[in-house]
Amino acid sequence: EVQLVESGGGIVHPGGSLRLSCAASGFTFNSYAMAWVRQAPGEGLEWVSAISATGGSSYYADSVKDRFTISRDSSKNMVFLEMSRLRAEDTAEYYCVKVLNSAVVTYFDFWGQGTLVSVSS
Amino acid sequence: EIVLTQSPATLSLSPGERATLSCRASQSINNYLAWYQQKPGQAPRLLIFEASTRATGIPARFSGSGSGTDFTLTISSLEPEDFAIYYCQQRDNWRATFGQGTKVEIK
């Protein structure tokens, strides 16, 4: 059974930093790209970032580019999202997602339960 | 950036009725479109990908169609558990974007 468990969310001041983690299990982690998708309270879904299966390629939404960094540790089956220079508009539930197939930017077939990030002074 | 526009924003129907949801892309995306269902307090669930392929375990009452810029998700006969918010999503080489969602509510 595929499981994705996020952690690291919390309350942070504007301009601050936070690191989200995602522990993956139940599938061959090294064979799939992974991604983060967020959802502001009461709002729709926004793709944030994706990283290839090898970790050699990464992609970002314009709204987070140059502030967020995605990475992965294949020895621990984990994905990370390093967030810096946080803004109020980054407040959201952050979902770790597994991609469906061999592409990096593609569809998302398994989702974690999310971790909440709140940026507030 | 490719923008996806979903309509209607809200669909009020009764169980057993047919639901037809629309997603329009600002430029052609071939068939690179997925549909997700999200219920309150839950993570989204993949229903359809590549415009018309049902994901694993998705009931046959869910079907997707379309290509280019116009896409449709059809629920042939609404079950009580189908009342939820539905999102479309496109993917290109560099990024993914979602539509703003259609809420299917009980009439």
Interface residues (C-beta under 8 A of the other chain):
Chain A: A35 G44 L45 E46 W47 A50 Y59 A61 D62 Y95 L100 A103 V105 T106 Y107 F108 D109 W111 G112 Q113 G114
Chain B: E1 A34 Y36 Q38 A43 P44 R45 L46 F49 A55 T56 Y87 Q89 R91 D92 N93 W94 R95 A96 T97 F98 G99 Q100 G101
